[in-house]
Amino acid sequence: MTSNPSIAPSTPGRRLLLVDDDRLVLATLASGLTAAGYAVTSAESAEEAEASLASGDRPDLAILDVRMPGSGGLALAQRLHEFEHIPFMMLSAYSDLHLVAQATASGALGYAVKPQDIAHLVPAIETALARANELQDLRLARQQLQGALDAERSISVAVGIVMMQQHCQRSEAFELLRQSARRQRCKLAALAEQTIAAADKLNLLLCNNRID
């Protein structure tokens, strides 16, 4: 493997977690990627990588060797994908279609075969980082959409509660709720949640009184 300092990432300083049980490969890749402008954390096993994550280190991308003693790269990949939400790509000495399929199914954003020249690995890393950014943007968009839907649902329920309490039309109930939120200097959705919670509490008290 060779490193070429002139091969620079488009996003210098991005943090990489490099996991490989081969010390020579690990040291060579870490040196080359550091020279290329990345901030590299190295681990010789999945367990060491997990300890690094547990300490609070959160990389922008993990590069995992597929086959390692103990908990293998694919098992670590599964954890990163399901629990840590850390993007990763796989590194292997085997050009094995079965391993490629397994890595892809685990959520890998790339797959490179060793020995890998840094000049060829950097573009693969940059592609994986770009894809990770796209996926993160999609996740944030979904969360924002879900938040908007949840807020709209809460407001609709709260308006219904005000309609029953004040015996008024929906437009009037919405305006009452909106004015109340303005007076309290809070968001309409937050006031809607409070209104629903208060109504639920009142219903519970009424039910308990009936039982008594």
N, CA, C and O of each residue as an XYZ file, in Angstrom:
848
protein
N       0.844     -1.189      0.000
C       0.000      0.000      0.000
C       0.880      1.240      0.000
O       1.956      1.251      0.597
N       0.421      2.262     -0.662
C       1.166      3.507     -0.675
C       0.273      4.634     -0.255
O      -0.941      4.584     -0.456
N       0.863      5.658      0.331
C       0.086      6.836      0.690
C       0.576      7.992     -0.145
O       1.768      8.100     -0.435
N      -0.321      8.838     -0.522
C       0.023      9.984     -1.350
C      -0.583     11.225     -0.730
O      -1.788     11.442     -0.854
N       0.226     12.055     -0.057
C      -0.304     13.229      0.618
C      -1.051     14.169     -0.304
O      -1.858     14.981      0.149
N      -0.775     14.059     -1.652
C      -1.473     14.943     -2.578
C      -2.915     14.517     -2.790
O      -3.723     15.283     -3.315
N      -3.245     13.272     -2.374
C      -4.621     12.801     -2.471
C      -5.363     13.298     -1.245
O      -5.254     12.704     -0.172
N      -6.104     14.361     -1.385
C      -6.770     14.978     -0.233
C      -8.267     14.779     -0.319
O      -8.844     14.866     -1.403
N      -8.912     14.511      0.823
C     -10.367     14.382      0.826
C     -11.031     15.728      0.604
O     -10.453     16.776      0.892
N     -12.245     15.687      0.091
C     -12.985     16.935     -0.107
C     -13.511     17.470      1.215
O     -13.928     18.624      1.307
N     -13.489     16.615      2.247
C     -13.948     17.027      3.581
C     -12.845     16.733      4.590
O     -12.981     15.798      5.379
N     -11.748     17.510      4.592
C     -10.631     17.250      5.505
C     -11.056     17.341      6.958
O     -11.935     18.121      7.325
N     -10.398     16.506      7.789
C     -10.701     16.520      9.213
C     -11.842     15.611      9.612
O     -12.152     15.501     10.798
N     -12.477     14.954      8.650
C     -13.563     14.043      8.998
C     -13.004     12.879      9.804
O     -11.893     12.412      9.551
N     -13.781     12.417     10.773
C     -13.301     11.396     11.708
C     -13.613      9.997     11.187
O     -14.746      9.702     10.807
N     -12.610      9.155     11.176
C     -12.762      7.777     10.732
C     -12.427      6.826     11.879
O     -11.484      7.059     12.635
N     -13.204      5.757     11.999
C     -12.875      4.658     12.909
C     -12.428      3.499     12.037
O     -13.217      2.964     11.258
N     -11.172      3.109     12.161
C     -10.581      2.059     11.335
C     -10.398      0.807     12.183
O      -9.700      0.838     13.196
N     -11.025     -0.300     11.770
C     -10.997     -1.527     12.567
C     -10.453     -2.673     11.724
O     -11.055     -3.057     10.721
N      -9.298     -3.224     12.142
C      -8.679     -4.342     11.420
C      -7.778     -5.088     12.389
O      -7.011     -4.465     13.124
N      -7.858     -6.416     12.401
C      -7.048     -7.202     13.331
C      -5.608     -7.375     12.845
O      -4.755     -7.830     13.607
N      -5.327     -7.021     11.597
C      -3.966     -7.085     11.057
C      -3.256     -5.775     11.408
O      -3.568     -4.722     10.852
N      -2.303     -5.852     12.330
C      -1.649     -4.635     12.822
C      -0.915     -3.872     11.729
O      -0.910     -2.641     11.716
N      -0.289     -4.616     10.805
C       0.457     -3.957      9.731
C      -0.495     -3.193      8.814
O      -0.245     -2.041      8.461
N      -1.588     -3.853      8.434
C      -2.589     -3.199      7.582
C      -3.182     -1.993      8.305
O      -3.356     -0.925      7.719
N      -3.488     -2.181      9.588
C      -4.094     -1.111     10.384
C      -3.173      0.107     10.455
O      -3.607      1.239     10.241
N      -1.896     -0.139     10.759
C      -0.936      0.961     10.891
C      -0.711      1.663      9.555
O      -0.624      2.889      9.495
N      -0.617      0.871      8.481
C      -0.371      1.449      7.155
C      -1.544      2.301      6.693
O      -1.365      3.415      6.202
N      -2.749      1.759      6.858
C      -3.942      2.510      6.458
C      -4.125      3.764      7.313
O      -4.441      4.838      6.800
N      -3.922      3.614      8.617
C      -4.086      4.757      9.521
C      -3.110      5.875      9.161
O      -3.478      7.049      9.146
N      -1.861      5.500      8.872
C      -0.847      6.489      8.505
C      -1.211      7.184      7.193
O      -1.125      8.407      7.080
N      -1.617      6.389      6.206
C      -1.963      6.947      4.903
C      -3.179      7.846      4.956
O      -3.201      8.905      4.330
N      -4.196      7.428      5.705
C      -5.425      8.219      5.796
C      -5.211      9.491      6.613
O      -5.818     10.525      6.335
N      -4.345      9.407      7.623
C      -4.003     10.608      8.392
C      -3.267     11.606      7.504
O      -3.535     12.807      7.543
N      -2.328     11.087      6.697
C      -1.597     11.949      5.767
C      -2.535     12.570      4.738
O      -2.279     13.663      4.232
N      -3.622     11.866      4.432
C      -4.597     12.370      3.461
C      -5.527     13.418      4.063
O      -6.305     14.046      3.345
N      -5.450     13.608      5.385
C      -6.233     14.676      6.002
C      -7.356     14.244      6.917
O      -8.112     15.081      7.410
N      -7.479     12.939      7.155
C      -8.535     12.454      8.043
C      -8.033     12.365      9.480
O      -6.832     12.247      9.724
N      -8.968     12.423     10.430
C      -8.663     12.169     11.838
C      -9.028     10.710     12.104
O     -10.207     10.355     12.116
N      -8.028      9.873     12.315
C      -8.232      8.425     12.357
C      -8.094      7.871     13.768
O      -7.118      8.148     14.465
N      -9.090      7.080     14.182
C      -9.004      6.290     15.407
C      -8.897      4.833     14.992
O      -9.712      4.346     14.208
N      -7.885      4.126     15.518
C      -7.645      2.738     15.124
C      -8.088      1.774     16.210
O      -8.001      2.077     17.399
N      -8.567      0.604     15.787
C      -8.949     -0.454     16.725
C      -8.589     -1.796     16.100
O      -8.798     -2.008     14.905
N      -8.035     -2.716     16.928
C      -7.592     -4.010     16.420
C      -8.669     -5.081     16.512
O      -8.454     -6.209     16.069
N      -9.819     -4.746     17.078
C     -10.898     -5.724     17.214
C     -12.232     -5.003     17.321
O     -12.292     -3.797     17.559
N     -13.302     -5.776     17.139
C     -14.640     -5.200     17.294
C     -14.843     -4.731     18.729
O     -15.479     -3.707     18.976
N     -14.289     -5.500     19.678
C     -14.435     -5.145     21.086
C     -13.732     -3.818     21.400
O     -14.256     -2.987     22.142
N     -12.541     -3.634     20.825
C     -11.813     -2.375     21.034
C     -12.566     -1.212     20.389
O     -12.597     -0.107     20.931
N     -13.165     -1.466     19.246
C     -13.959     -0.427     18.574
C     -15.171     -0.050     19.413
O     -15.509      1.128     19.534
N     -15.824     -1.056     19.995
C     -16.992     -0.794     20.840
C     -16.601      0.007     22.079
O     -17.353      0.872     22.530
N     -15.422     -0.284     22.625
C     -14.939      0.472     23.787
C     -14.700      1.934     23.410
O     -14.979      2.840     24.194
N     -14.183      2.150     22.209
C     -13.961      3.516     21.734
C     -15.283      4.260     21.596
O     -15.387      5.430     21.965
N     -16.292      3.576     21.061
C     -17.616      4.189     20.914
C     -18.237      4.476     22.277
O     -18.881      5.506     22.476
N     -18.032      3.542     23.216
C     -18.594      3.710     24.557
C     -17.973      4.899     25.282
O     -18.602      5.494     26.157
N     -16.742      5.242     24.919
C     -16.062      6.374     25.561
C     -16.549      7.720     25.022
O     -16.162      8.779     25.516
N     -17.406      7.657     23.999
C     -17.962      8.893     23.455
C     -17.423      9.279     22.098
O     -17.878     10.258     21.506
N     -16.453      8.523     21.591
C     -15.907      8.809     20.265
C     -16.950      8.442     19.207
O     -17.394      7.295     19.149
N     -17.337      9.390     18.387
C     -18.350      9.138     17.361
C     -17.798      9.533     15.991
O     -17.758     10.716     15.655
N     -17.375      8.554     15.207
C     -16.782      8.858     13.904
C     -17.832      9.240     12.865
O     -19.016      8.937     13.004
N     -17.358      9.917     11.819
C     -18.237     10.224     10.691
C     -18.428      8.991      9.814
O     -19.443      8.854      9.130
N     -17.442      8.095      9.841
C     -17.510      6.857      9.063
C     -16.625      5.811      9.720
O     -15.515      6.116     10.157
N     -17.113      4.578      9.791
C     -16.303      3.459     10.277
C     -15.893      2.609      9.079
O     -16.687      2.377      8.167
N     -14.643      2.147      9.093
C     -14.133      1.254      8.051
C     -13.785     -0.053      8.740
O     -12.859     -0.103      9.550
N     -14.517     -1.110      8.424
C     -14.440     -2.351      9.185
C     -13.905     -3.504      8.347
O     -14.340     -3.722      7.216
N     -12.948     -4.243      8.922
C     -12.514     -5.489      8.300
C     -13.622     -6.523      8.501
O     -14.163     -6.649      9.600
N     -13.956     -7.250      7.458
C     -15.072     -8.196      7.545
C     -14.766     -9.332      8.504
O     -15.588     -9.673      9.354
N     -13.581     -9.922      8.368
C     -13.260    -11.122      9.146
C     -12.236    -10.793     10.226
O     -11.079    -10.481      9.942
N     -12.698    -10.874     11.477
C     -11.825    -10.639     12.624
C     -12.141    -11.664     13.701
O     -13.261    -12.172     13.758
N     -11.156    -11.982     14.573
C     -11.435    -12.888     15.689
C     -12.484    -12.289     16.618
O     -12.675    -11.074     16.655
N     -13.157    -13.148     17.361
C     -14.182    -12.667     18.296
C     -15.395    -12.184     17.539
O     -15.849    -12.822     16.590
N     -15.912    -11.062     17.963
C     -17.057    -10.461     17.278
C     -16.573     -9.871     15.962
O     -15.813     -8.903     15.963
N     -17.001    -10.438     14.842
C     -16.502    -10.049     13.529
C     -17.006     -8.706     13.054
O     -17.830     -8.058     13.699
N     -16.483     -8.304     11.895
C     -16.844     -7.016     11.339
C     -18.309     -6.889     10.995
O     -18.899     -5.822     11.164
N     -18.913     -7.981     10.506
C     -20.325     -7.919     10.142
C     -21.211     -7.732     11.371
O     -22.212     -7.018     11.322
N     -20.830     -8.383     12.477
C     -21.603     -8.220     13.717
C     -21.489     -6.784     14.226
O     -22.472     -6.194     14.674
N     -20.276     -6.228     14.152
C     -20.080     -4.835     14.564
C     -20.857     -3.902     13.638
O     -21.450     -2.918     14.081
N     -20.843     -4.225     12.351
C     -21.582     -3.413     11.379
C     -23.066     -3.375     11.712
O     -23.714     -2.333     11.620
N     -23.590     -4.533     12.101
C     -25.009     -4.606     12.445
C     -25.332     -3.699     13.624
O     -26.360     -3.022     13.642
N     -24.432     -3.696     14.613
C     -24.657     -2.839     15.782
C     -24.587     -1.362     15.398
O     -25.424     -0.563     15.819
N     -23.591     -1.008     14.602
C     -23.452      0.385     14.180
C     -24.692      0.856     13.437
O     -25.151      1.985     13.611
N     -25.225     -0.033     12.605
C     -26.383      0.322     11.779
C     -27.656      0.449     12.609
O     -28.423      1.396     12.434
N     -27.882     -0.509     13.517
C     -29.157     -0.575     14.236
C     -29.202      0.313     15.475
O     -30.237      0.907     15.776
N     -28.090      0.404     16.191
C     -28.118      1.076     17.493
C     -27.361      2.406     17.523
O     -27.790      3.353     18.182
N     -26.244      2.473     16.814
C     -25.411      3.675     16.889
C     -25.704      4.662     15.758
O     -25.400      5.850     15.868
N     -26.300      4.163     14.667
C     -26.578      4.988     13.484
C     -25.300      5.655     12.969
O     -25.295      6.827     12.594
N     -24.221      4.872     12.963
C     -22.944      5.351     12.438
C     -22.722      4.718     11.066
O     -22.749      3.493     10.956
N     -22.504      5.509     10.024
C     -22.284      4.938      8.692
C     -20.969      4.167      8.640
O     -20.023      4.488      9.359
N     -20.917      3.157      7.792
C     -19.706      2.337      7.715
C     -19.524      1.767      6.314
O     -20.469      1.673      5.530
N     -18.283      1.391      6.023
C     -17.965      0.638      4.822
C     -17.104     -0.545      5.233
O     -16.490     -0.525      6.300
N     -17.055     -1.572      4.397
C     -16.354     -2.802      4.745
C     -15.035     -2.905      3.983
O     -14.899     -2.415      2.862
N     -14.074     -3.553      4.625
C     -12.753     -3.779      4.047
C     -12.435     -5.260      4.204
O     -12.595     -5.816      5.291
N     -11.986     -5.905      3.125
C     -11.738     -7.337      3.212
C     -10.623     -7.746      2.268
O     -10.387     -7.100      1.247
N      -9.934     -8.833      2.622
C      -8.920     -9.400      1.743
C      -9.565    -10.307      0.708
O      -8.881    -10.859     -0.155
N     -10.858    -10.458      0.792
C     -11.571    -11.397     -0.076
C     -12.539    -10.656     -0.996
O     -13.378     -9.873     -0.550
N     -12.396    -10.929     -2.290
C     -13.372    -10.401     -3.245
C     -14.480    -11.438     -3.360
O     -14.613    -12.130     -4.370
N     -15.264    -11.523     -2.304
C     -16.274    -12.568     -2.144
C     -17.660    -11.958     -2.313
O     -18.062    -11.097     -1.530
N     -18.389    -12.401     -3.331
C     -19.713    -11.845     -3.598
C     -20.664    -12.077     -2.434
O     -21.535    -11.251     -2.162
N     -20.495    -13.216     -1.740
C     -21.359    -13.509     -0.596
C     -21.119    -12.490      0.523
O     -22.064    -12.012      1.149
N     -19.839    -12.163      0.766
C     -19.514    -11.169      1.791
C     -20.013     -9.785      1.388
O     -20.502     -9.021      2.220
N     -19.883     -9.476      0.101
C     -20.378     -8.189     -0.391
C     -21.880     -8.081     -0.155
O     -22.377     -7.040      0.277
N     -22.604     -9.174     -0.444
C     -24.057     -9.185     -0.245
C     -24.405     -9.017      1.225
O     -25.330     -8.282      1.570
N     -23.656     -9.708      2.102
C     -23.902     -9.592      3.541
C     -23.631     -8.170      4.033
O     -24.394     -7.613      4.823
N     -22.535     -7.599      3.551
C     -22.175     -6.238      3.957
C     -23.232     -5.239      3.497
O     -23.609     -4.333      4.241
N     -23.703     -5.411      2.271
C     -24.731     -4.513      1.741
C     -26.020     -4.641      2.532
O     -26.675     -3.644      2.839
N     -26.384     -5.889      2.862
C     -27.602     -6.124      3.646
C     -27.493     -5.508      5.032
O     -28.501     -5.127      5.627
N     -26.270     -5.410      5.550
C     -26.056     -4.817      6.874
C     -26.092     -3.294      6.839
O     -26.087     -2.642      7.883
N     -26.128     -2.728      5.631
C     -26.193     -1.272      5.508
C     -24.889     -0.610      5.121
O     -24.750      0.607      5.236
N     -23.913     -1.413      4.654
C     -22.616     -0.843      4.273
C     -22.771      0.151      3.129
O     -23.553     -0.066      2.204
N     -22.018      1.241      3.203
C     -22.058      2.266      2.163
C     -20.939      2.094      1.149
O     -20.800      2.894      0.224
N     -20.136      1.042      1.329
C     -19.057      0.776      0.390
C     -18.346     -0.507      0.768
O     -18.516     -1.019      1.875
N     -17.540     -1.032     -0.166
C     -16.820     -2.282      0.068
C     -15.510     -2.204     -0.706
O     -15.517     -2.005     -1.921
N     -14.385     -2.359     -0.006
C     -13.076     -2.291     -0.649
C     -12.304     -3.571     -0.362
O     -12.421     -4.151      0.718
N     -11.514     -4.005     -1.340
C     -10.731     -5.234     -1.206
C      -9.275     -4.880     -0.935
O      -8.688     -4.057     -1.639
N      -8.689     -5.509      0.097
C      -7.276     -5.301      0.422
C      -6.398     -6.134     -0.517
O      -6.862     -7.150     -1.035
N      -5.143     -5.733     -0.751
C      -4.526     -4.469     -0.310
C      -5.090     -3.285     -1.096
O      -5.349     -3.382     -2.296
N      -5.272     -2.186     -0.404
C      -5.929     -1.027     -1.002
C      -4.998      0.177     -0.953
O      -4.554      0.582      0.121
N      -4.706      0.740     -2.106
C      -3.890      1.944     -2.175
C      -4.708      3.127     -1.662
O      -5.894      3.249     -1.970
N      -4.073      3.991     -0.885
C      -4.773      5.149     -0.321
C      -5.398      6.004     -1.416
O      -6.488      6.550     -1.246
N      -4.692      6.116     -2.546
C      -5.200      6.929     -3.653
C      -6.530      6.403     -4.172
O      -7.341      7.171     -4.689
N      -6.760      5.100     -4.040
C      -8.031      4.514     -4.460
C      -9.038      4.462     -3.313
O     -10.247      4.493     -3.539
N      -8.536      4.382     -2.089
C      -9.431      4.274     -0.940
C     -10.106      5.609     -0.615
O     -11.270      5.634     -0.215
N      -9.379      6.718     -0.788
C      -9.953      8.035     -0.471
C     -11.230      8.320     -1.254
O     -12.211      8.756     -0.651
N     -11.270      8.095     -2.579
C     -12.530      8.329     -3.302
C     -13.675      7.459     -2.794
O     -14.821      7.906     -2.747
N     -13.368      6.212     -2.412
C     -14.405      5.327     -1.872
C     -14.929      5.866     -0.543
O     -16.130      5.820     -0.275
N     -14.020      6.377      0.284
C     -14.416      6.967      1.569
C     -15.271      8.210      1.343
O     -16.292      8.394      2.005
N     -14.855      9.060      0.409
C     -15.608     10.289      0.129
C     -17.002      9.979     -0.407
O     -17.971     10.664     -0.079
N     -17.091      8.939     -1.234
C     -18.399      8.527     -1.749
C     -19.291      8.047     -0.610
O     -20.475      8.378     -0.554
N     -18.707      7.260      0.301
C     -19.470      6.760      1.452
C     -19.910      7.909      2.358
O     -21.038      7.910      2.853
N     -19.028      8.886      2.579
C     -19.379     10.040      3.415
C     -20.493     10.870      2.777
O     -21.400     11.340      3.464
N     -20.415     11.045      1.460
C     -21.457     11.803      0.761
C     -22.797     11.089      0.866
O     -23.833     11.717      1.088
N     -22.765      9.763      0.702
C     -23.995      8.982      0.822
C     -24.530      9.041      2.246
O     -25.741      9.111      2.454
N     -23.631      9.014      3.227
C     -24.050      9.109      4.633
C     -24.736     10.443      4.900
O     -25.729     10.499      5.624
N     -24.209     11.515      4.318
C     -24.833     12.835      4.484
C     -26.225     12.869      3.874
O     -27.147     13.451      4.445
N     -26.374     12.240      2.707
C     -27.684     12.183      2.055
C     -28.688     11.432      2.928
O     -29.828     11.864      3.095
N     -28.246     10.299      3.481
C     -29.133      9.501      4.330
C     -29.506     10.257      5.601
O     -30.642     10.182      6.068
N     -28.532     10.990      6.160
C     -28.809     11.787      7.355
C     -29.834     12.876      7.054
O     -30.733     13.132      7.855
N     -29.692     13.513      5.894
C     -30.660     14.540      5.490
C     -32.057     13.945      5.348
O     -33.049     14.566      5.730
N     -32.124     12.732      4.792
C     -33.418     12.063      4.636
C     -34.030     11.731      5.992
O     -35.232     11.896      6.197
N     -33.181     11.256      6.929
C     -33.676     10.941      8.272
C     -34.216     12.196      8.959
O     -35.277     12.165      9.582
N     -33.477     13.294      8.840
C     -33.918     14.547      9.459
C     -35.223     15.038      8.837
O     -36.109     15.533      9.534
N     -35.329     14.893      7.512
C     -36.559     15.314      6.831
C     -37.745     14.482      7.297
O     -38.840     15.005      7.503
N     -37.517     13.168      7.463
C     -38.591     12.293      7.950
C     -38.999     12.665      9.371
O     -40.184     12.695      9.701
N     -37.992     12.952     10.214
C     -38.285     13.339     11.595
C     -39.073     14.642     11.651
O     -40.016     14.779     12.432
N     -38.675     15.597     10.814
C     -39.382     16.879     10.784
C     -40.811     16.704     10.295
O     -41.740     17.311     10.828
N     -40.981     15.862      9.270
C     -42.321     15.606      8.748
C     -43.180     14.921      9.797
O     -44.345     15.271      9.987
N     -42.585     13.922     10.491
C     -43.332     13.222     11.529
C     -43.691     14.174     12.660
O     -44.792     14.113     13.207
N     -42.752     15.060     13.009
C     -43.029     16.042     14.055
C     -44.160     16.974     13.669
O     -45.010     17.312     14.493
N     -44.164     17.390     12.398
C     -45.235     18.269     11.922
C     -46.580     17.554     11.935
O     -47.601     18.138     12.298
N     -46.571     16.275     11.531
C     -47.813     15.494     11.538
C     -48.328     15.290     12.956
O     -49.528     15.394     13.213
N     -47.399     14.996     13.885
C     -47.793     14.804     15.284
C     -48.364     16.095     15.869
O     -49.358     16.071     16.595
N     -47.723     17.227     15.543
C     -48.200     18.520     16.045
C     -49.584     18.829     15.494
O     -50.459     19.294     16.225
N     -49.782     18.572     14.204
C     -51.077     18.832     13.573
C     -52.167     17.968     14.193
O     -53.298     18.412     14.393
N     -51.800     16.718     14.495
C     -52.765     15.798     15.106
C     -53.146     16.278     16.512
O     -54.319     16.264     16.882
N     -52.151     16.698     17.283
C     -52.415     17.186     18.642
C     -53.289     18.441     18.622
O     -54.211     18.581     19.425
N     -52.988     19.344     17.697
C     -53.779     20.577     17.594
C     -55.221     20.258     17.234
O     -56.152     20.858     17.771
N     -55.400     19.307     16.318
C     -56.757     18.930     15.909
C     -57.545     18.352     17.084
O     -58.718     18.673     17.270
N     -56.890     17.495     17.876
C     -57.554     16.906     19.043
C     -57.879     17.987     20.068
O     -58.974     18.007     20.630
N     -56.922     18.889     20.312
C     -57.135     19.963     21.287
C     -58.269     20.886     20.853
O     -59.057     21.332     21.686
N     -58.357     21.174     19.568
C     -59.454     22.003     19.055
C     -60.788     21.321     19.324
O     -61.763     21.977     19.690
N     -60.829     20.009     19.143
C     -62.053     19.260     19.434
C     -62.446     19.350     20.895
O     -63.628     19.460     21.221
N     -61.455     19.303     21.777
C     -61.719     19.417     23.214
C     -62.293     20.796     23.543
O     -63.263     20.911     24.292
N     -61.681     21.843     22.973
C     -62.167     23.212     23.209
C     -63.582     23.378     22.661
O     -64.410     24.049     23.277
N     -63.863     22.776     21.515
C     -65.214     22.844     20.938
C     -66.249     22.286     21.903
O     -67.319     22.867     22.085
N     -65.921     21.147     22.525
C     -66.866     20.531     23.463
C     -66.991     21.354     24.743
O     -68.083     21.509     25.290
N     -65.857     21.881     25.214
C     -65.882     22.654     26.460
C     -66.604     23.990     26.297
O     -67.346     24.413     27.184
N     -66.385     24.650     25.162
C     -66.925     26.002     24.950
C     -68.189     26.011     24.086
O     -68.803     27.058     23.882
N     -68.569     24.835     23.584
C     -69.754     24.728     22.720
C     -69.672     25.720     21.557
O     -70.575     26.527     21.337
N     -68.568     25.633     20.827
C     -68.356     26.561     19.717
C     -67.937     25.812     18.457
O     -67.706     24.603     18.486
N     -67.844     26.538     17.367
C     -67.438     25.961     16.096
C     -65.921     25.732     16.079
O     -65.184     26.276     16.901
N     -65.479     24.914     15.120
C     -64.059     24.572     15.035
C     -63.190     25.815     14.836
O     -62.149     25.950     15.479
N     -63.606     26.716     13.958
C     -62.802     27.919     13.703
C     -62.658     28.770     14.960
O     -61.595     29.331     15.221
N     -63.741     28.861     15.740
C     -63.695     29.635     16.986
C     -62.792     28.952     18.011
O     -62.019     29.606     18.711
N     -62.904     27.629     18.086
C     -62.079     26.874     19.035
C     -60.597     27.019     18.693
O     -59.760     27.192     19.579
N     -60.288     26.947     17.410
C     -58.894     27.107     16.989
C     -58.376     28.492     17.357
O     -57.247     28.627     17.829
N     -59.192     29.517     17.143
C     -58.784     30.881     17.455
C     -58.575     31.063     18.957
O     -57.640     31.747     19.374
N     -59.438     30.455     19.768
C     -59.272     30.519     21.222
C     -57.951     29.875     21.641
O     -57.220     30.404     22.479
N     -57.670     28.740     21.047
C     -56.432     28.022     21.357
C     -55.218     28.848     20.917
O     -54.227     28.940     21.642
N     -55.303     29.439     19.739
C     -54.201     30.236     19.216
C     -53.935     31.462     20.088
O     -52.784     31.784     20.385
N     -55.005     32.143     20.495
C     -54.853     33.325     21.344
C     -54.278     32.955     22.707
O     -53.463     33.690     23.264
N     -54.702     31.821     23.233
C     -54.181     31.370     24.523
C     -52.686     31.071     24.426
O     -51.920     31.407     25.329
N     -52.279     30.442     23.332
C     -50.856     30.143     23.127
C     -50.045     31.433     23.032
O     -48.933     31.514     23.553
N     -50.605     32.433     22.370
C     -49.916     33.719     22.243
C     -49.763     34.395     23.603
O     -48.705     34.941     23.918
N     -50.829     34.356     24.408
C     -50.759     34.971     25.743
C     -49.727     34.281     26.620
O     -49.009     34.931     27.380
N     -49.657     32.961     26.510
C     -48.723     32.195     27.334
C     -47.319     32.137     26.725
O     -46.387     31.597     27.321
N     -47.195     32.706     25.529
C     -45.915     32.718     24.827
C     -45.343     31.313     24.664
O     -44.179     31.050     24.965
N     -46.183     30.445     24.187
C     -45.751     29.077     23.926
C     -46.239     28.664     22.540
O     -47.100     29.315     21.948
N     -45.686     27.593     22.048
C     -46.092     27.107     20.736
C     -47.483     26.492     20.811
O     -47.887     25.932     21.831
N     -48.195     26.613     19.704
C     -49.557     26.095     19.652
C     -49.584     24.592     19.903
O     -50.475     24.092     20.590
N     -48.614     23.869     19.349
C     -48.564     22.417     19.530
C     -48.332     22.053     20.995
O     -48.902     21.083     21.493
N     -47.486     22.839     21.693
C     -47.215     22.575     23.110
C     -48.468     22.791     23.946
O     -48.768     22.003     24.843
N     -49.201     23.867     23.647
C     -50.446     24.122     24.369
C     -51.474     23.039     24.073
O     -52.248     22.653     24.949
N     -51.481     22.554     22.841
C     -52.399     21.475     22.473
C     -52.119     20.224     23.304
O     -53.046     19.570     23.780
N     -50.834     19.895     23.477
C     -50.461     18.736     24.293
C     -50.914     18.929     25.736
O     -51.401     17.989     26.364
N     -50.757     20.144     26.265
C     -51.197     20.433     27.632
C     -52.715     20.293     27.759
O     -53.218     19.777     28.756
N     -53.428     20.753     26.746
C     -54.893     20.669     26.747
C     -55.352     19.221     26.751
O     -56.276     18.852     27.476
N     -54.699     18.405     25.934
C     -55.037     16.978     25.863
C     -54.736     16.295     27.188
O     -55.537     15.498     27.677
N     -53.565     16.609     27.779
C     -53.176     16.005     29.055
C     -54.161     16.385     30.156
O     -54.532     15.548     30.979
N     -54.585     17.651     30.168
C     -55.548     18.107     31.181
C     -56.885     17.407     31.012
O     -57.523     17.036     31.997
N     -57.313     17.226     29.767
C     -58.581     16.539     29.501
C     -58.503     15.078     29.921
O     -59.456     14.533     30.478
N     -57.360     14.445     29.651
C     -57.174     13.047     30.055
C     -57.213     12.915     31.572
O     -57.805     11.977     32.107
N     -56.575     13.866     32.265
C     -56.558     13.841     33.733
C     -57.965     14.010     34.293
O     -58.348     13.339     35.250
N     -58.733     14.921     33.681
C     -60.107     15.144     34.124
C     -60.962     13.906     33.900
O     -61.761     13.535     34.760
N     -60.797     13.267     32.753
C     -61.556     12.049     32.464
C     -61.225     10.947     33.459
O     -62.105     10.197     33.880
N     -59.941     10.852     33.838
C     -59.527      9.839     34.808
C     -60.163     10.098     36.166
O     -60.624      9.170     36.830
N     -60.187     11.373     36.579
C     -60.809     11.725     37.860
C     -62.302     11.404     37.850
O     -62.836     10.897     38.836
N     -62.966     11.694     36.750
C     -64.398     11.410     36.637
C     -64.666      9.914     36.701
O     -65.625      9.471     37.334
N     -63.817      9.143     36.043
C     -63.968      7.683     36.071
C     -63.780      7.144     37.481
O     -64.532      6.275     37.922
N     -62.773      7.657     38.191
C     -62.517      7.211     39.563
C     -63.684      7.565     40.483
O     -64.048      6.782     41.360
N     -64.271      8.750     40.278
C     -65.418      9.165     41.093
C     -66.617      8.256     40.859
O     -67.365      7.944     41.785
N     -66.792      7.834     39.601
C     -67.909      6.937     39.295
C     -67.720      5.591     39.978
O     -68.671      4.992     40.479
N     -66.461      5.123     39.988
C     -66.166      3.828     40.616
C     -66.403      3.899     42.116
O     -66.941      2.969     42.716
N     -65.984      5.043     42.730
C     -66.178      5.206     44.177
C     -67.667      5.289     44.506
O     -68.034      5.428     45.673
